[in-house]
Amino acid sequence: MTTNDDQNLDPAALSPLWQPTVVGDLQLPHRLAMAPMTRDRSHESGVPSDMNARYYAQRASMALIITEGTQPSADGQGYLLTPGIYHDDHIDGWRAVTDAVHEAGGRIVIQLMHVGRVSHPQNTPHGRQAVAPSSVAPASPMFTAAGMQPIPEPRDLSTDEVRGVVEEFRLAARAAIAAGADGVEIHSANGYLLQQFLSNNANQRTDEYGGSIANRIRLSVEVAAAVADEIGAGRTGIRVSPGSPLNDIVEHDSDELYSALVSALAPLNLAYLHIASGGGDAPLLRKLRSLWPNTLLLNRGGVDLETRVRDIEDGLADVVTVGSLALANPDLVERLKSGASLNDPDQRTFYGGDERGYLDYPTLELAAVE
Ligand SMILES: Cc1cc2nc3c(=O)[nH]c(=O)nc-3n(C[C@H](O)[C@H](O)[C@H](O)COP(=O)(O)O)c2cc1C
């Protein structure tokens, strides 16, 4: 396993991370959390595997683990071997994961991710056409067992079916709590179903879920309200990615759109808002921070950690989330506190495969004896 000595970070610059904080019903011992990451290593049935439990338990020293995207229904799946949370067997599988994390001293919320149109029938056990706000396929291709393929046109959901999606999220949240999770994160980011409804291009609807900003934000707000009603607002978080073009999303009006969305979510008193953002949109981030009364988690993709920590000092974020650093360093917190070098993430093993690149990133302790 390679290490990257250039990534040696000054422990003093990171000290704002090590203050405790509160996220809804949860007390966090510090402010460095694990961002959600799909790893495609669950069983085909959507039941989490023993490997999944060991992977998350290895990372229990993160302030909070946000799991990989987890489908709230069979139609919510788009990638191979992703976990589900809508069946008793899923609950049993997740129970082994949450127990392992709790025994290791950690906290874990399950990310509820309905992919909508970002799906290929060959990637799901049911093989059905994907569902979406409108019958508009994303231009981006996707990985399948047969290699990269164009994404076929999805089927548009009827208005009643959209209301059914709200119930799917509600039941999935209930199942997540039954599985011992500390809460859920609603995925309204990165071009998946809820952001498809927010967008200008994937949503061509003429009912109350399409057209105006008030209509396009409706589904995300209804899902958040239903989940908070079901499991408690203090256990409910939501992730957004304002203006992100991921998965062929176009938003012409991100500023107005997210201001309206965050203003509509604020009265729900959710545990947290999680913003995924690159480096460049500071004015909108500041605006959203001012509109959001509760804890804000910020994921500045690809930005160095010292810059991300300054977001805490500047009051922009309460908690910093990191993806690939946590993936590659099971003992990230210990490494950062001691100024040790970091393992490099290996992109070839991000999605799918066995224990390699999943369970075998060394801890400092292991590296010392090897
Ligand atoms: C392997 C991998 C899988 C990811 N899967 C998800 C996911 O399931 N849900 C999600 O919201 N974001 C997902 N992301 C995005 C990350 O949460 C995060 O926003 C991104 O990696 C940028 O942060 P970083 O620079 O700290 O890694 C994934 C990223 C990676 C690297």
The ligand as an ORCA input file, in Angstrom:
! r2SCAN-3c Opt
* xyz 0 1
  C     -16.034      5.615     -4.218
  C     -16.995      6.758     -4.011
  C     -18.341      6.494     -3.874
  C     -19.252      7.538     -3.620
  N     -20.571      7.244     -3.392
  C     -21.417      8.203     -2.936
  C     -22.712      7.870     -2.455
  O     -23.125      6.705     -2.407
  N     -23.502      8.894     -2.025
  C     -23.080     10.203     -2.035
  O     -23.835     11.094     -1.624
  N     -21.841     10.542     -2.472
  C     -20.996      9.576     -2.882
  N     -19.693      9.899     -3.228
  C     -19.237     11.296     -3.108
  C     -18.533     11.514     -1.750
  O     -19.475     11.461     -0.685
  C     -17.823     12.880     -1.700
  O     -18.758     13.897     -1.914
  C     -16.701     12.964     -2.747
  O     -15.862     11.834     -2.650
  C     -15.837     14.224     -2.568
  O     -15.264     14.268     -1.292
  P     -13.747     13.872     -0.976
  O     -12.862     14.788     -1.791
  O     -13.577     14.076      0.502
  O     -13.548     12.428     -1.358
  C     -18.784      8.873     -3.527
  C     -17.415      9.133     -3.702
  C     -16.523      8.089     -3.911
  C     -15.045      8.405     -4.017
*
